[in-house]
């Protein structure tokens, strides 16, 4: 009998089933146990692989996507990369409207994956004709046979995580999870995962991370949209200047806001202490854990799962660049020189 070749049909077979990794060094002085759901282990290096594959699969089942169709989306980078990857395998064209806040690394990756990219100004109202939301809508109207994914207002965004991320975490923790902490942008990740976990155990605490300059925390607390909360900030894929219907605020127990600077330094700290090279929003989640610990959120026997959404390689020109950190006022020049590890031998 001949040995069969053990190979996957395509890279899409590798989406999901990401590992849970215990955080030891960064949390050694905190109460409780902390684990990272490291989504960078997806083949597209982010949690957005899950929604890209799930939504496209559903669109194909419903006959919405046909051979030669064009997929259009609004993205801060990760969803776009995941969609471009799925489009390559499935044979669709991909057009993306991207925020100018997205790192140059992300935009270059989208181009490398064959996507047509429109870079739109970041700090304009959501209803501005030049916002990436409105540009995507216009491109959809102008492109025959196109499908607009619309992740901020697509219930399938939530469903993808309800059917994948939630069950994985429940199984990996043997149902012992007491807290889930995750960033909220579109809200699909935290909402879908939380829905599943709350069904299993309604006492699990769901903790959302928001950015200063975003409206989500205040909307969660008051159910009022306050445009006065909105101002420019640097973290990509966290917070919003609108209220996404892909966020189920009812399953989230509490929001905590983190700063751009703290999140950037904490991302770098994760890499240096845990050996996990993760992105800006992972730093935001870990910073949220620090702040919530100071507020007494966790107990000695609590088991907290933090979703780390993506890989650090997408932020080489930002949080992992000393020059960028200095330019933002996050790092003094002398400080950067103190941590310099590169020596050139002549």
C-alpha positions as CSV (number, residue, x, y, z in Angstrom):
1,X,0.0,0.0,0.0
2,X,1.4,3.3,-1.0
3,X,1.8,6.1,1.5
4,X,-0.6,9.0,0.8
5,X,0.8,12.5,0.6
6,X,-0.4,14.5,3.5
7,X,-1.2,17.9,2.2
8,X,-3.9,20.5,2.5
9,X,-5.9,21.4,-0.6
10,X,-5.2,25.1,0.0
11,X,-4.0,27.6,2.5
12,X,-7.6,28.2,3.6
13,X,-7.6,24.8,5.3
14,X,-5.3,26.3,7.9
15,X,-7.7,29.0,9.1
16,X,-8.8,28.6,12.8
17,X,-7.8,26.3,15.6
18,X,-5.2,28.9,16.8
19,X,-3.3,28.1,20.0
20,X,-3.9,29.3,23.5
21,X,-0.7,30.3,25.1
22,X,-0.2,31.0,28.8
23,X,1.1,34.5,29.6
24,X,3.6,34.1,32.4
25,X,6.2,36.8,32.7
26,X,4.0,39.9,32.0
27,X,1.4,38.7,34.5
28,X,3.5,37.2,37.3
29,X,2.6,40.0,39.7
30,X,-1.2,40.0,38.8
31,X,-3.9,38.0,40.4
32,X,-5.3,35.1,38.3
33,X,-4.2,33.1,35.2
34,X,-3.9,34.7,31.8
35,X,-3.9,33.1,28.4
36,X,-3.5,34.6,24.9
37,X,-5.5,33.3,22.0
38,X,-2.9,34.1,19.4
39,X,-4.6,34.8,16.1
40,X,-1.4,35.4,14.3
41,X,-1.2,31.6,13.8
42,X,-3.9,32.0,11.1
43,X,-2.3,31.7,7.7
44,X,-3.2,35.4,7.0
45,X,-1.7,36.3,10.4
46,X,-4.9,37.7,11.9
47,X,-8.3,36.9,13.3
48,X,-9.9,38.4,10.2
49,X,-9.1,35.2,8.2
50,X,-12.1,33.7,10.1
51,X,-14.7,36.3,8.8
52,X,-13.2,36.5,5.3
53,X,-13.6,32.7,4.8
54,X,-17.0,32.5,6.6
55,X,-18.6,35.4,4.8
56,X,-17.4,34.3,1.4
57,X,-18.5,30.7,2.0
58,X,-22.0,31.9,3.0
59,X,-22.2,34.2,-0.1
60,X,-21.3,31.3,-2.3
61,X,-23.9,29.1,-0.7
62,X,-26.6,31.7,-1.2
63,X,-25.6,32.3,-4.9
64,X,-24.5,35.9,-4.2
65,X,-21.0,35.3,-5.4
66,X,-20.5,33.9,-8.9
67,X,-17.4,33.2,-11.1
68,X,-15.8,36.5,-12.0
69,X,-17.4,38.4,-9.1
70,X,-15.6,41.3,-7.4
71,X,-15.4,41.6,-3.6
72,X,-15.2,45.1,-2.2
73,X,-14.5,46.0,1.4
74,X,-13.7,48.7,3.9
75,X,-10.7,47.8,6.0
76,X,-7.9,49.0,8.3
77,X,-5.7,46.3,6.6
78,X,-6.2,42.9,8.2
79,X,-9.7,42.1,6.8
80,X,-8.4,43.3,3.4
81,X,-5.5,40.9,3.5
82,X,-7.6,38.0,4.5
83,X,-10.2,38.7,1.8
84,X,-7.4,39.1,-0.8
85,X,-6.0,35.7,0.2
86,X,-9.4,34.0,-0.1
87,X,-10.1,35.8,-3.4
88,X,-6.9,34.4,-4.9
89,X,-7.8,30.8,-4.0
90,X,-11.5,31.2,-5.0
91,X,-10.8,33.2,-8.2
92,X,-12.5,36.6,-7.3
93,X,-11.2,40.1,-7.9
94,X,-10.6,42.2,-4.7
95,X,-11.0,46.0,-4.3
96,X,-10.2,47.6,-0.9
97,X,-10.9,51.0,0.6
98,X,-8.2,51.5,3.3
99,X,-7.7,54.1,6.0
100,X,-4.6,56.2,5.7
101,X,-4.0,55.3,9.3
102,X,-3.1,51.8,8.2
103,X,0.6,51.1,8.3
104,X,2.6,51.2,5.1
105,X,3.4,47.5,5.8
106,X,-0.3,46.6,5.6
107,X,-0.9,48.6,2.4
108,X,2.2,47.0,0.7
109,X,0.9,43.5,1.7
110,X,-2.5,44.2,0.2
111,X,-0.9,45.2,-3.1
112,X,1.4,42.2,-3.0
113,X,-1.8,40.0,-2.7
114,X,-3.2,41.5,-5.9
115,X,-5.8,43.7,-4.4
116,X,-6.7,47.1,-5.9
117,X,-6.3,49.5,-3.1
118,X,-7.8,53.0,-2.5
119,X,-6.2,54.8,0.5
120,X,-8.7,57.2,2.1
121,X,-8.2,60.0,4.7
122,X,-8.5,58.6,8.2
123,X,-9.7,61.6,10.2
124,X,-12.9,62.5,8.4
125,X,-16.5,61.8,9.5
126,X,-17.9,58.4,8.5
127,X,-20.4,60.0,6.1
128,X,-17.8,62.1,4.3
129,X,-17.6,61.2,0.6
130,X,-13.9,60.5,1.0
131,X,-14.1,58.3,4.1
132,X,-13.2,54.7,3.4
133,X,-16.8,53.7,4.2
134,X,-18.3,55.9,1.5
135,X,-15.6,55.2,-1.0
136,X,-16.3,51.4,-0.7
137,X,-20.0,52.1,-1.2
138,X,-19.3,54.1,-4.3
139,X,-17.0,51.5,-5.7
140,X,-19.7,48.9,-5.1
141,X,-22.2,51.0,-7.0
142,X,-19.8,51.5,-9.9
143,X,-18.6,47.9,-10.2
144,X,-21.0,45.5,-11.9
145,X,-21.2,42.0,-10.3
146,X,-19.5,43.2,-7.1
147,X,-20.3,42.2,-3.5
148,X,-19.7,44.6,-0.6
149,X,-18.7,42.7,2.5
150,X,-19.5,45.6,4.8
151,X,-18.0,44.0,7.9
152,X,-19.2,46.8,10.3
153,X,-22.8,46.1,9.5
154,X,-22.7,42.4,8.6
155,X,-24.2,39.9,11.1
156,X,-22.1,37.2,9.5
157,X,-19.1,38.9,11.1
158,X,-20.5,37.9,14.5
159,X,-21.6,34.5,13.3
160,X,-18.1,33.6,12.1
161,X,-16.7,34.0,15.7
162,X,-19.8,32.4,17.3
163,X,-19.1,29.2,15.2
164,X,-15.3,29.2,15.5
165,X,-13.5,31.3,18.1
166,X,-16.0,30.8,20.9
167,X,-16.1,27.0,20.7
168,X,-12.3,26.8,20.4
169,X,-11.8,28.9,23.6
170,X,-14.4,26.9,25.5
171,X,-12.8,23.6,24.5
172,X,-9.2,24.8,25.1
173,X,-10.1,26.0,28.6
174,X,-12.3,23.0,29.4
175,X,-15.0,25.5,30.2
176,X,-12.9,27.0,33.0
177,X,-12.7,30.5,31.4
178,X,-13.9,33.3,33.8
179,X,-13.1,36.4,31.7
180,X,-12.7,37.2,28.0
181,X,-10.9,40.4,27.0
182,X,-10.7,41.6,23.4
183,X,-10.5,44.8,21.4
184,X,-13.6,46.1,19.8
185,X,-13.5,47.6,16.3
186,X,-16.2,46.2,14.1
187,X,-17.1,44.3,17.2
188,X,-17.5,40.9,15.4
189,X,-14.7,39.2,17.3
190,X,-15.8,40.1,20.8
191,X,-19.5,39.8,20.1
192,X,-19.5,36.4,18.4
193,X,-17.1,34.9,20.8
194,X,-19.0,36.3,23.8
195,X,-22.4,35.1,22.5
196,X,-21.1,31.5,22.4
197,X,-19.4,31.7,25.8
198,X,-22.3,33.4,27.5
199,X,-24.6,30.6,26.3
200,X,-22.2,28.1,27.9
201,X,-21.8,30.1,31.1
202,X,-23.6,33.5,31.6
203,X,-21.3,34.4,34.5
204,X,-18.2,34.8,32.2
205,X,-17.1,38.4,32.2
206,X,-16.8,40.0,28.8
207,X,-14.4,42.9,28.8
208,X,-14.0,45.2,25.7
209,X,-11.1,47.4,25.0
210,X,-11.7,50.8,23.4
211,X,-9.5,53.7,22.3
212,X,-9.6,57.3,23.5
213,X,-11.1,59.1,20.5
214,X,-13.7,56.4,20.0
215,X,-17.4,56.4,20.8
216,X,-17.9,52.7,21.8
217,X,-17.4,52.9,25.6
218,X,-19.8,55.8,26.1
219,X,-22.4,54.2,23.8
220,X,-22.2,51.0,25.8
221,X,-22.8,52.9,29.0
222,X,-25.5,55.3,27.8
223,X,-26.7,54.0,24.4
224,X,-26.1,57.5,23.1
225,X,-23.9,58.4,20.2
226,X,-21.7,61.3,21.3
227,X,-19.8,62.9,18.5
228,X,-17.8,64.9,21.1
229,X,-16.0,61.7,22.0
230,X,-14.4,61.6,18.5
231,X,-10.9,62.8,17.9
232,X,-7.9,61.4,16.0
233,X,-5.9,58.5,17.5
234,X,-3.3,56.1,16.1
235,X,-4.3,52.5,17.0
236,X,-5.5,50.7,13.9
237,X,-8.5,48.3,14.1
238,X,-9.6,49.5,17.6
239,X,-12.6,51.8,18.4
240,X,-14.9,53.6,16.0
241,X,-16.4,56.9,15.0
242,X,-19.7,55.2,14.3
243,X,-21.8,52.5,15.9
244,X,-21.3,49.2,14.1
245,X,-24.3,46.8,14.1
246,X,-21.7,44.0,14.2
247,X,-21.2,44.9,17.8
248,X,-23.6,43.2,20.3
249,X,-23.3,45.6,23.2
250,X,-25.6,43.5,25.3
251,X,-23.1,40.6,25.7
252,X,-20.2,43.0,26.7
253,X,-20.0,43.6,30.5
254,X,-17.6,46.5,30.5
255,X,-15.4,48.7,28.3
256,X,-12.0,50.1,29.2
257,X,-10.1,52.7,27.2
258,X,-6.4,52.6,26.6
259,X,-4.0,55.2,25.2
260,X,-2.0,55.0,21.9
261,X,1.3,55.4,23.8
262,X,0.6,52.8,26.5
263,X,-0.6,50.3,23.9
264,X,2.5,50.8,21.7
265,X,4.9,50.2,24.6
266,X,3.0,47.2,25.9
267,X,3.1,45.6,22.4
268,X,6.8,45.9,22.5
269,X,6.9,44.6,26.0
270,X,5.0,41.4,25.0
271,X,7.6,40.7,22.3
272,X,10.5,41.2,24.8
273,X,9.1,39.3,27.7
274,X,6.8,36.6,26.2
275,X,8.5,36.1,22.9
276,X,5.2,36.7,21.1
277,X,5.6,39.1,18.2
278,X,2.2,40.7,18.1
279,X,0.5,43.8,16.8
280,X,-0.7,47.1,18.1
281,X,-4.1,45.9,19.2
282,X,-2.6,43.0,21.1
283,X,-0.6,45.7,23.1
284,X,-4.0,47.4,23.7
285,X,-5.5,44.2,25.1
286,X,-2.6,43.6,27.4
287,X,-2.6,47.2,28.5
288,X,-6.3,46.7,29.3
289,X,-5.4,43.7,31.5
290,X,-2.9,45.8,33.5
291,X,-5.5,48.6,34.0
292,X,-8.3,46.2,35.0
293,X,-6.0,44.3,37.4
294,X,-5.4,47.6,39.2
295,X,-9.2,48.0,39.5
296,X,-9.5,44.5,41.1
297,X,-11.3,42.9,38.2
298,X,-9.5,39.5,38.5
299,X,-9.3,37.0,41.4
300,X,-6.6,34.5,42.3
301,X,-8.5,31.7,40.7
302,X,-9.7,33.5,37.6
303,X,-8.9,32.3,34.1
304,X,-8.7,35.1,31.6
305,X,-8.4,34.6,27.8
306,X,-7.1,37.6,25.9
307,X,-7.5,37.7,22.1
308,X,-4.3,38.8,20.4
309,X,-5.6,39.7,16.9
310,X,-2.6,39.9,14.6
311,X,1.1,39.7,14.0
312,X,3.8,42.3,14.7
313,X,5.2,42.2,11.2
314,X,2.4,44.5,10.1
315,X,3.6,47.2,12.3
316,X,7.3,47.4,11.5
317,X,7.0,51.0,10.3
318,X,5.0,51.9,13.4
319,X,5.2,50.5,16.9
320,X,8.3,48.5,16.2
321,X,10.1,51.5,14.6
322,X,12.1,53.7,17.1
323,X,11.8,56.5,14.6
324,X,8.0,56.3,14.5
325,X,7.8,56.1,18.3
326,X,10.0,59.1,18.6
327,X,8.0,61.1,16.1
328,X,4.8,60.4,18.0
329,X,6.4,61.5,21.3
330,X,6.2,58.0,22.7
331,X,10.0,57.6,23.1
332,X,12.8,60.0,23.9
333,X,15.8,59.9,21.5
334,X,18.1,59.0,24.4
335,X,15.7,56.2,25.4
336,X,15.8,54.7,21.9
337,X,19.6,54.7,22.0
338,X,19.6,52.9,25.3
339,X,17.6,50.0,23.9
340,X,19.5,49.8,20.6
341,X,20.6,46.3,19.9
342,X,22.2,46.6,16.5
343,X,25.9,47.0,16.1
344,X,27.6,47.4,12.7
345,X,31.0,45.8,12.4
346,X,33.3,47.5,10.0
